[in-house]
Amino acid sequence: MASAAEQLAANMNMGSFARATELHKRLLFTLMALLVYRIGTFVPIPGINSAAFLQFFADPDGQRGILDMFNMFSGGAVERMAVFALNVMPYISASIIVQLMAAVYGPWEKLRKEGGEAGRKQLNQYTRYLTVALALMQSFGIAVGLNAQPGLVDQPGLFFIISTVTVLTGGTMFLMWLGEQVTARGVGNGISLIIFAGIVAVLPSTTARLLGLAQQGQLSAFVLLLIGALAIATVVFIVFMERAQRRLLIQYPKRQEGNRMAGGERSFLPLKVNTAGVIPAIFASSLLLLPATVAQMTANADLPTWISSWLPTLTAQLQNGQPLFMVLYAGLIIFFCFFYTSITFNPEDTAENLRKYGGFLPGIRPGKRTAEYLDYVLTRLTVIGAAYITLVCLVPEFLVAGMGNAVYFGGTSILIVVSVTMDTVSQIQSHLLAHQYEGLIKKAKLRGRGGRGSPAPVRR
């Protein structure tokens, strides 16, 4: 028999959506916030020569390294050197660092486990402080690099460096605040939606470029159809794997309460196949693209002979589509899958919580044996999840190796877009379910009072 939640979900339609006025306000707020973000990606920083920088960025012979990934996540703000060029990447890096520190640093681990809501707020405050520090460092590096390039800055000097650092850091802090507002007053996770909007914004230009290459004869119709079919298959595969989970049966013992037996309920502990999410792909991409960026920045530097003899060869091998890049990419993704899963899920804590509330896995002793079994299951699920993320991220690299950069699309981008879309749709459904529950409760109260608001008859 279907549960109440399943029955409500089956009855959801456009009529129920039209009556959910609170959801309309949240959706409108989310759309307005994303519109403000998109406007900011077209406002250049003061003092930059936009035309010269766009020509510099579009140089086909240039190896921009990690800037390509930043430009993809920022919706083209990097190639325009807009006020939101840093996007929320410093905030994401700070969040990951704080999460890792909360798992290994004693005082922060105590805040995370025992601090409750106050501890969570304190860790969020540490994340904001670290975001400011990372944004200052990254914006200073960008400002110094732009200032050193001839023709990119109208009036190079100290004032340009200070103004650029201030504008880029302020843009990141504004986006961080905007994302928190969307999370609290809108629908979905605000930071994820900002990245989602940036990636989706570049899809039309990418599609137009592919169609232009096909029209010019540089790309055959078969290859174009193959890319479209591969993209659709990748999306379907990601949806299937992101929803896949292993459900462990949890049994609660029966107990005597007066003259009747209580308890004996059953529930499930869901373990996702991909517990780590898209974090392993982002980390691996950043680490592999960093050497290419450093090599470009030191291209004109006076390096020792023993470095300059092998650095260009290594940099060439670490480009997209090269065998060494793909091997290291796969290895780093697998490593970060296991590492981040071990940080986010603790079998010992889960087993202790089950024992504390009287739950147990059928056929397995509570405590240490339960923790060992959870670790056994989670390890095998992580193997499948790591293989899935590695496959999704390496498919574009094989295309680059066989057909060139013209047909490149990022596996990390597709992962983020699909995951954020699924999460946002799930939250919209949750709001609709909550609205329907409120409607049922109001109807029940009216019936309890005897109908249309009239008092119930009194029996004598």
N, C-alpha and C positions, 0 to 999 in steps of 0.2 A: 504494500500500500504506500502511496506517495506521501511524503511529509507535507506539513503545512507550507513550508518554504517552497517546496517543489510545486505545489498546487498554485501558489501565488505567482511563481515565476512563469508557469504555463499560461496563466491568465493575463500576463502583461501585454499590452498593446498600445497603439498610438493614443487611445483614449486615456489610459492611465498616465501616459507621459504628458498629455496636454493638461491634466489636472495637477501635476506635480509642480506647483509654482516655485517652491523653494529650489528645486533642481534647475528650473529655468534661470533663476538669479545666479546660481553657481556657474552654470555653463556660460552665461553672458559675461560674468566677471573673468572667467578663464580666457575666453576669446579676446576680451579687451586687453588683458595682461599680455597675451601673446602678440597682439597687434602692436603694443608699445615696444615690446622686444624687437619685433621685425623693423620698426621705424628706426630704432637705435643702431641697427646693423648697417644702415645706409648713411649715417652721420660720421664723416671723417674726423680724425683728431686734428686739433689746431696745428697749423704749420706744415702739414704734409702735402706734398705735391701728388695729388691723387692719380693723375694721368701717368706720371712717371713711375709711381709705385705699381700701378696696375700692369704697366708694360714690363716692369722688372719681375713681378710675380708670375706673369704669363709666359716668361721666357721658357721655351720648350727644352732648352739645353740645361736649365738650372735644376739642381737637385735640392729641393726645399725641405726634404726630410719630414720632421714632425710638424712643420707648418701646414702641410697638406691635410693631415688629420685634424689639426685645430681648425682649419678653414672649413672642413666638412662638418664638424660639430657646431661651428658658429654660424652656419648658413651663409657663408661667403663674406663674413665680416672681416676676416684676416686679409683677403685679397683687396678689400677696400680700405683696410686699416682704419676701421670704424671704432667708435668709443666702446663698443662691446666686443672688441677683437679677442680679448682674453676669455670671453664667455664665462661659464661657471666651472671651467677646468680647475682653477685653484681651489674652489670649494670642494670639488669631487676629490682632488688629491688630499686635501686636509681631512675630509671625512674618512677616507680610507686609512690615513695615518692614525687618526684618533681611534678608529675601530681596532686597528692592530695593537696600538699602545694599550687600549682598554683590556686587551686579552693577555698581555704579558707584563704590564706595569702594575704593581701591587695596589697603590692608592686609586688609580683609575679603574682597575678591575673591581675594587670594592664599591666604587661609585656606581658602576654598571650593574652589579649584582644586588647590592643592598641599599643603594641610594634611593630607589624608587623614582618618582617623578622629579624630585629635586636633583637627584644624581644625573638623570637624563638631561635636565636643563643645564646643569653645570658642564657636562661633556659637550653639549651643543655650543655653549659659550666658548669653550676651548677651541672648538672647530672654527668658530668665527674669527678668533684671534689668529689662528694659524692660517686661515684664508687670507687675512690682511697681509701677513708676512710673506706668503707665497706670491700673492699678487704684486706686492712691491718689488720682490726680486725679479719676477718674470717681466714686469713692465719696465724695470730699469734696464734689463738686458735688451729688450726690444728697442728702447729709446736710444741706448748707446749704439746699437747696431744700425739703426736708421740714421743717426747723426753722422756715422762714419761713411755712409754711402753717398757719393757725390750725385747731386741732382734730385735726390728724393725729398730733401727738406728745403723749404724756402729760405729760412734763416737759421742755419745750424748753430748750436751753442748750448750753454748751460740752461738758458731759459726754456729752450725746446725740450731738453731732457726732463726738467722739473715738471713742466706742463704735461708732457706725455705720461709720466709716471702717475701724476695726480688724476688725469682723465681716465686712463686705463684701469687703475685701481678702483676709482670711484664707480666706473661702469660695472666691474665685477661685484662690488658690494651692493650696488643697486639691483643687479640681477639676483643676487643671493636673497635680498629682502623681497623682491618680487616673487621669487619661487616659494618662499615661506608663506607669503600672502595667498598664493594660489592653492597651496596645500591646505591652508586653514579655511579659506573662504570660497574656494573653487572646487573643481573636480579633478582628482588624480594627484600625483606627486609633482609639485611645481618645478623642481629642478629637472626631473626627467622629461617633463613636457617642454621645457625650454630647449633641451638638447634635441628632443624629437622634432620640434618646430624648425630648428636649424638644419637638420638632416633632410626633412621633407622639402624645405625651401629650395634645395639644390637639385631635387629630382627632375623638375621640368627642364632645366637647362641641360642636365645630363641626357635626358631623353631626346631633346632637340638636337644635341650634338651627335648622338648615335644615328638619328634619322638623317641628319645632314651628311654624315659619312656614307650612309647607304645610298643617298641620292647622288652623291659624287662618284659612286662606284668603288670607294675604298673599303666598303663593307658589304658583303653579299646579303641577299634577302634571307638565305638559309641561316647564316650566322646571326642575323638580327632576330629571327624567329627562335633560334636556339637560345639566345640570351634571354628573351622574354619567357620562354618555357622554363628555363633554369631558374629564373628569378621567382616565378610562381611556385615551382616545386620546392624551392628553398623556403619560401614563406610557409607553405603547408607543412613542411618538415619541422620548422621551428615551432609552429603552433602545436603540433602533435607532441614534440619533445618537452615543451614548456609546461604542458598540461599533464604530462606523464608523472606518475608518482607510485610509490610502493606504500600500501596501507597496511600497517601492522595492527593486528587485533589486540585491544586492551580490555581485560576482564577485571571487573570490580567484584569483590566477594559479597555474599549475602550476609545480612545481620538481622538479629531479632530486635524488633521495636514493639514492645507490648505483646499483643496477641497476633501480630502479623510479621511477615518477613519483608525486609526492605533491602534495597541494593540489588546486586547481581546484574547491573547494567553492563552493556558492552559499548565500546567506542573504538575509534581508529586513530592511530598516530600516522599522519601522512608524511612521507619522506619524498621530497622532490628528486627527480633524476638529476636535474641541474640545480643544485643548491647554491652554487657560486654565482649564478647569473652571468652578466656580461663583463664582470670585473676582470677575469683572467685574460680575455681578449684585449681589453683596453690596456692593461699593464704590459702585456707582451708586445703590443704594437708600439707603445711608448718607448720601451727599452730598445727595441730593434731600430726604430727610426732615429733615436738619439745619436748614434755614431755618425750617420749620414749628415745630420745637422751640424755636429761639431766639426766634421771634416770640411764642410762648406765654409764655416766661420773661420777656420784656420787655413784656408786654401792659399791665401796670400801671405801667411806668416812665415817667418824664417825658422823652419823646423830642422832638427838634426837629420843627418843623412839616413841614419838607421831607422828613423820614423817615416821620413818621406818616401823611402824605397818600397814599403809595404802598405802604407796607409791608403793610397788610391785604389790598389787592388782589393783590399778588404772592403772599402766603401762601395766599390762596384758590385761585390758579391752580396752586399747587404741591401740591395735594391729589390723592389717588388718583382716577383717572378723568378728570382735566382734560386738555385738549389740550396745554397747555404742559408739563405733567408728563410726558406720554407721549413728546413729542418730545425733551425733555431726557433722559429715561430711556433711550430708544433710542440717542441720540447718545453718552451716557456708557458704555453697555454696549459699543458698537462700539469706542470709544476704548480702554477697558480691556482688551478682547479682544486687540487688536493690541499694546498696551503690555506686558501681562503675558506674552504669547507670546514677544515679543522678549527678555524677561528670562529666561524659563525654557528657551528653546531657542536655541543659538548655532550657526548654520550653519557659521561658520568653524572652530569647535572640532570639530564633528562631521566636517567634511571633513578636518581635520588628523589626527584619530584614524584615519579610514579609510586615509589615505595612509600613516600610521605602521605600520599592520598589514598593508599590502599590498592592501587592498580598494579597489574602484573601481566606479562605476556604468557599465554597458556603454554605450559610445558617448560618454562624457563624460570629459574629462581630469581626473586627480586634482588636488587643490589648489583654486585660485581658481575654476575653472570648476565644480567640484563644489559649492563653497559657493554660487555664484550660482544653480545649479540647485535646490539645497535651499531657498534663500530664495524662489525663484520658486514652487516647489510649496507651501511652507509659507504663503506669502501668500495663495494662492488657497484653501487649506484653511481659513485663518483667516476669510476672507470668508464661507464657508459656515457655519463654527462661530459667528461673530458673528450671522449672520442667524438661526440656529437658537435661540441663547440669547435674542435679542431677541424672537422670536416667542413663545417659551414664557413670557417675563416679561410681555409685553404683552397676552396673551389675558385674564388676570384684570382688567387695566385696562379693556379694552373691555367686559367684563361689568359692572364698576362703573359705567362711563359709561352703559350702557343699562338696568341693573336696580337699581343702588344697592349700598350696602355690605353688604347682607344676604347677597349671594351671592358675596362676595369669598373667593378662596383664592389664596395666594401662589405665583407661579411659581418664585421662589427656593426656597421650602420644598419643592416637588415635586422640583426639581433635586437638592437636598441629600439628600432621602430616597431617591430612586432611585439616585443615585450611591453613597451609603454602603451601601445594600443590595447592589448589584452587587459592590462591593469586598469586603464581608464574605463573601458567598457564594463569591467567587473564592478567598479565603484559606482557607475551610473545605475547598473542593475541593483546594487545595494540600496541606493537612494530611492529607487522606485519601490523596492520591497518594503523599506521603512515607511514610505508614504502609504502603501496599501495596508500595512499593519495598523497605522494610525486610523485609517478609514474604517477598518473592521472594528477597532476598539470603540470608536465613536458610535457606530451602529449598535454595538452590543450595549453600550450605556443607555442609548435611547430606548432600546427594547426593554431594558431593565427598569426604566421609569414608566413603562406602560405605553410606549408608542411615541408619537411626535412631541416629545418634550413634556407630555402631561404626566402628572404624578400617578404612580401605581395605585390601584384601588386597595382600600384597607378592609381586611376581613374582620368581621365581628363574631 
